[in-house]
Amino acid sequence: MQKLKKIFVPGGSGFLGSAVVRKLTEYRYEVQWGALTNGHDFRDFTATCALFEEEKPDAVVNCASFIGGLQFGYEHPGEIFYNNSVMSANIMEAARRAGVKRFVNPIANCVYPGHLSQFREEDLWSGPMHESVLAYAMCRKGSWVQGWAYRHQYGFDSVHLILPNMYGPNDHFDAVRSHALSALIMKFVEAKRHNSPEVVVWGTGRPVREWLYVDDGAEALVLALDMAPTIEPINIGKSEGISIKELAELVKKAAGFEGKIVFDTSKPDGAFSKIMIADKMKEALRWEPRTSLEEGIKKTVAWYETNIHP
């Protein structure tokens, strides 16, 4: 595979996208990005094709998405399905037409069947997805199908990395759009600032999740630019899970909060367990995530305290 030089990042101002842009710069690629924040709407097919023809990138790392946490998913499934389906289809088709040599496609692990507690690539089609994430998961699973179809018809080179829940600097920190870990960080830091006696956490605290620090996720996507071609999806992660209860205790400690934790069992838990089995990642990328959960939480708490309430 010839050396790729110019990389385009749709969604480059977002949570994952901004980390990918930083990591690409570290690896000395020429980087361009587009998002609504700089006037590029990937739901507009004509404009998207024109942008790709203008930029003529060697490769694309597609980080464009419209998503939030569990509550956001329950309240906006139609918007989630429409926006993500259209953006994903437009971006890959525009990349194909512009002669892009490699397309790196991050996929959320909610694409796995809801009955599974451990996620192996060969089990991807073994059952229905969990209802709580169905709209977004169907879009992301469809993006792999688009890559598969384009490979068979056009010889288009796309690689697909399945990522667990991510967290870190620049994530959404608000009551609706936040993912679980970012929401916890926001709650505990704010509770400490306001001397609140307690922090309320959604659900029972029993569900188990795997978390990946966003810089590690970004590095995996950048390394995928040079990996051997494959259409088969590859899990990214540490293969380690932690309960929401234990996670809340870690965030409480990192934030220095001394009150109590209250679990609101009237709120939904979502799927019970999500843990990646990432053996294929080690072979394909010759790499493993480096940031421990404790270290990543400390970094994210420090970023939140500095940037949200300096």
N, C-alpha and C positions, 0 to 999 in steps of 0.2 A: 504493500500500500504506500502510495507516495505521500510525502510529508505535507500535512495540512498547515496552512499559515493563517488564513483569515477566517475567523469564527464569528458567526452571528448568533446572538442570544435573544430570541423573543422573550418578553417578560423580564428583561435584564435589570429593571429597577425594583423588582419584587424581592420577597424574602429569599427564596432559593436563587433566583436569577442574579441578584446583586452579589451573592457569595460566589457564584460561578464566574461572573465577570472579574472579580478580584483574583480568583484562583487562576483563570486563564492568563491574566496579566502577570502573575507570579511565574507562570510557565513560559512567558515571553511570546505568547501568541498575539497577533493583531486582532483586536476585539472591537466589534460593533454590537450595539444592542438596540432594541426597539420595544416600546410599551406605550400605553395610553398617556403616560406621563410625559413622553416626548413626541406625542402626536400620531402614534401608529396604532390603528385599531385593526387587529387581525381578524375581526369578524367581517371586514370588508375585503372580499376576495380580490377585486381588481387592484385595490391599493396595495394589498399584500404582495401580489405578483409583481407589481411595479417596483416595490421596495427591494425585493430579492433580485430583480434584474439590475437595479441600480447598484446594490451592494456587491453582488456576485461573490458570495462567501464560498470558501472551500468546504466548510462544514457548519452545521447548526446544532446548538444545544438548546432544545425547546423547553423553556421554563414558563411559558405563558399559561396562566390558569386563573380560574374564578372559583374560589373555595374559601371555606372558613372552618370553624370547629363543628362539634356535634349539633349544637343548637342551630347554627346557621344552616347546616345541611337539612335539618328537619323543616325549617321555615322557608327555604328557597330552592326546593328541588328542581322546579321548572327552569329558573334562571341558571342554575348550575348546569343542568343538562344542555340547554340551548347554547350558552356561551362557550362551554368547553368543547362541545361537539363541533361547533362551527370553527372555532379558533384552531383546534387540532387538525381538522381536515384541510383547512385553507393553508396552514403553515407547511404541512408536509407536501401538499400538491405544488405550492409555489416553490418550495425547495427543489422538488423534482424537476420542474420546468426550468429552473435556473441552473441546473447541472451540479447541484450540491453533491459532493463526493461521499460525505458521511453525515448521517442524521442521528443524533443522540437523543433518546426519548426517555425521560424519567417517568415512572409509573408508580402511583401510590399503592401500598400493599392491601388496600381495601378491595382490590380486584380479586383477591382470593375468596373462595367460598366461605360463607359465614360459619359453617360448622367446624372449620379447622381451627386448631390452636397452634399448630406449627405449620409454617408455610414452606413447602418445597415446590420447585418450579414444575415438576411433573404432575402436581395436584391442582394446577391452575384452573382446570375445566371440570373439576370433580363434583361440582354442586353450585347452587345459587349463592349470590353475594348477599351480605347482610342488608336488611331493608334500610337501616339507618344511613347507609352510604351508597345506596343503589344508584342514584342519579349520577354522582361523580364517578363511581367505580365503573359504570357501564361506558362512560366516555373514555376513560383511561384504558379500559380493556379494548375498546374499539380502536384506539390509536395503535395498539399492537397489531390488530387485524389489518389496519390500513398499511402498516409497515410490511406485514406478511404478503398482502396482496400486491404491493408495489414491487417487492422483491421478485415475486413470481412473474409478474407481467412486464416490468421495466428493468429488472436487475438493480433496483434502487437499494443502496446500502444503508440500512438503519440498524442501530443497536438499542436494546430496551432494558433499562435497569429498574428493578422494582425496589422502591425505597420504603423503609418504615417511617413512623412519625418522626418529623424533624423539629428541632428547636434551636434557638440561638438568637444573636443580635438581628435586628430588623424584622423580626416576626410581627404579626398582628398582635398588638396588646390592647384589646378592647373586649367588652363583655360578650360580644356576639361572634366576631371573626376569629378570636383566639383559638388555637389548638389547646389541648388539655394542659400541657406542661407550661406553655406561655401564659395561659390563664391563671395557673397556680402561682407562677412567679409574680404576675401583676397583683394578684389578691394578697399574697403574703407581704410583699414590699409595701403595698398601700396600707395594709392593716398595721404594719409596724409604724409607718409614718403618722397614722391617725390614732395610734394607741388603742386599736380595737381589741376587744376581749376575745374574739373568736374569728375564725375563717370558715366559711361554708364551702364545702366541696361537693360537686354534683355526684350523685349515685352512691353506691355502697362502699366504694373504695376497693372492691375485690378484683375488678378486671385487671388483667396483666397486659402490659404494652412494652414494645421495644422502642427505644428512642435513639436517634442518630443526630449528633451535632451537625449543624448545617454546613460547616466548613468541610467536614468529612464527606458529607453527601456531595458537595460541590467537587471535591477532589476526585471522587469516583467517576463523576460525569466527565471530567476533564481527561482522566486516564482512559476512559472509553473511546476517546478519539483515536487512540493508537492500538487498541486491542484487536485481536483477530476477528474478522467478520463472522457474525452469527445472527440469525433471526430469532433464536430461542431466548426468551427473557432470562435475566440473571438477577438473583436476589442480592441486595446490598445490606450489610448489617453486622452486628456483633453476635447474633444468635443468643442474646441475653434479654430476659424480660424482667419487669418489676411491676408490682401491684400499684394501683393509684394511691392506696394508703401509704405504702412505703415511699412512693415518690413525693407525696405531700410532706412527709416527715423530712425528706432530704431538702426540699425547697424551704420549709420552715426554718431549718438550721442555717441554710445559706443566707436567708434573708434576715436572720437574727430576731425572728418573731417569737415571743414568749407566751402567747395566748394558747387557746385550745383549738383543735380541729373538729368541726361538726360535719357529718356526712348527711346530705339531703337525699334520703332514699326514695323520695317521690320522683326524683329525676332519673332519666334512663341511663343505663350503663353502656349501651352499645354491645358489640361483640365481646365475649368473655376474655379471650386471649388472642394475642397476635405476636408471634415470635418467628423471625426469619431464620431459615436454615441456609447459610451462606457459603457452603462448601465450593460451589462453582465459581463464586466471586474470587476466591483466593487463587484459583487456577487461571482464570481469565485475565484478571488485573494484576496478579502477583502483589497483592496489597490487602491491608485490613484497616478498618477505622482506628484512629489513634487516640481520640479524645474520650476519656472516661466520663461516665454520667455525672459524677460528683464535680469533676473539673469543668465540664460544660455548663452545669447549672451555676456554678460560681461565676463563670465568665458572663453568663447571660444576666444574672442578677446584677453584676457590676455594670454591665452595659445599660440595663434598664435604669438603674439609679443615676447614671451619668447623663443619659440621653433623654429620658422621659421626664425626670425631675432633677435637673442639674443643680 
